[in-house]
Amino acid sequence: MIYRDYGVTGKKVSLLGFGGMRFANIDNTDECIRTMIKAAEGGVNYFDTAPGYFETKSETVFGKALAEMRRKNLPYYVATKTFKSTNDAIRREIEAQLKRLDVDAIDFYHIWSIITLENWDARKKEGILTTFRKLKEEGLIRHICVSSHLIQDKIETLLKEGVFEGVLFGYSALNFKTREKAFDAIRAKKLGAVAMNPLGGGLIPGHPELFGFIMRPGESVVEAALRFLWDHRDLSVALVGFRGEQDLAEALSAMEKYQPRTEAELAAVKEKAGDSLEGLCTGCAYCDDCPQDIPIPYYMDAYNHKLLKDYGNSDLKDRLNWQWNLVPKDAGKCTECGQCEKTCTQHLPIVERLKYIKGI
């Protein structure tokens, strides 16, 4: 395992991190714990979860696994998050989280999912930074972090607060072009940098033919996608959501056989990326709260299928019909309120795409 500095905190974290949002069967507690223990035995020491993963079940599983790690003297750092903004709400949440995680303090506590600067301003006004500082002073959290989906250089405004010690942000072979400036801002502040969605929400392994630019002879597309991230020397952790032991074994094998590229070689790889990768939805589903009850993630998935396969509108219709049991005309329920675009982590033109789908 490779370990890197988490910013200037003095913590050494595993370059391969364990994300707790994709367990294949969260109700099989023993299986989930076994996967986490095998990860720790393989050298993983960064474990990330959130209260919204499986309706707090992920944090509960983490708590049991962390207790077993302590029993086995396996080192770990735990990270989790909160959407709450007011002092009372955050206090209630973290009290429950500490109990579920069975720890006295959270190593890396994140202000969760800053999508727009307007959203950030609203949460600041509710006192979120004051509360986080107090939590750290009280020893309930060790490092103040943020989860951000801001693209280009917008994240610079967020980081000017001077309070954050680490950032969790989307970065992969799929979206690096729109996230490079954000990464540059994180680097400039010497913060811990943790990349989420390293496999592009499943789109990368699902379409290896599009990602030949990152692959070396003998590599699977999953190995190539992870190693592409690891080649970024300022990245602290690439956070992978493991479904189970098979996923974990593949990632650990990729790490064991990892041969880093030089910075010049990495730059050359990025130059090979085609413009066809821009604008693909990674399926985070933050848009899935439409006032008209349009299942937007499914429509965007179908639009991805059109972009990826380029078989025309018949393919889009087939995807909607056979995969999601939907028809194009129902996209016309959209009133263009824009709520979905405000929550989109990739800032995609969702309204425009729904209009297109309606018209086919």
Secondary structure, 3 states (H helix, E strand, C coil): CCEEECCCCCCEEECEEEECCCCCCCCCHHHHHHHHHHHHHCCCCEEECCCCCCCCHHHHHHHHHHHHHHHCCCCCEEEEEECCCCHHHHHHHHHHHHHHHCCCCEEEEEEEEECCHHHHHHHHHCCHHHHHHHHHHCCCEEEEEEEECCCCCCHHHHHCCCCCCEEEEECCCCCHHHHHHHHHHHHHCCCEEEEECCCHHHHHHHCHHHCHHHCCCCCCHHHHHHHHHHCCCCCCEEEEECCCHHHHHHHHHHHHCCCCCCHHHHHHHHHHCCHHHCCCCCCCCCCCCCCCCCCHHHHHHHHHHHHHHCCCHHHHHHHHHHHHCCCHHHHHHCCCCCHHHHHCCCCCCHHHHHHHHHCC
